[in-house]
Amino acid sequence: MYDPDPSFCRWFVEPAVYAFGRRRVMAAFVDYLRTGTDTERAGAVRAWYSAHVPLRADRSPVYAPGGVRDPALDETRDIKVAWLEASLRVFAEATDLQMRHRVLLNLPTSRATYPPSLHKLFESTLASARAHPDPHIRRWAAAADHKGA
């Protein structure tokens, strides 16, 4: 969470994914995004990408054919939805422009990416981004508008 280099984060995240499962690691990042300090939130955003590391049999025998691992350890559909929701909420609540950049610019611009339960929150975020004085945030909104959000 505290290393400022997103590439270096992988050195910590990848072993955690193999040891504890993608689900548990990603859930921890969602918790940091929801309740962490700005430093922890920024770290969670940087580390989120690394949590998607492909799991390979040559790195752990449990991923080889015949390997035994509970698939629930790596099931993340609901965690990804929780990440989207937390990111949209952080954008809405953050007063720090850098934090707003971090979360928003890592969010998908396609409305279809968001489940129906998040459409209202996405639309609210989109409206706020359209009117924001920062050009990078408005560019995200323009991209979302271009994709037919």
C-alpha positions, 0 to 999 in steps of 0.5 A: 500500500505504501510503495509509490512505484506501481511496478514494484507493487507487483513484487508484493501483490503477486505472492499474496495472490498465490498464497491467499487467493485473488479474492482475499487480496482484492477484497483487502484493496477494496477495504483500503479504498473504502476506509483507508487514508489517502495514502492507503487509497492511492496504494490500493489503486496502484496495487489493484492492477497487479492483483489481476496477475495471471495465475500460472502452473509454473509458479505454483503446482496448485494451478497445474493440471490436477492441482488442488485449489478451491476455486472460491479463493480466486472468484472475484466478480462481486469484488470487482463490483465492490471496487467499482462502487468504492471508486465511484464513491471515493470520486464523489467524496474526495476533496483531493484532486489527485485522489479524484484523478487516481480513482476516476482515471482507472475506471472504465468509461463504458456504462455496460461495464457497470452492473445495473445496481451501479448505473445511477452512481455511474450517471451521477459521477459522469455528470460531476465529471462533465462539469468538473474544472479539471480537463483530465476529469472532463476528458474521462467524461467525454470518453464515457459520453463517446461510448454511449454511456 
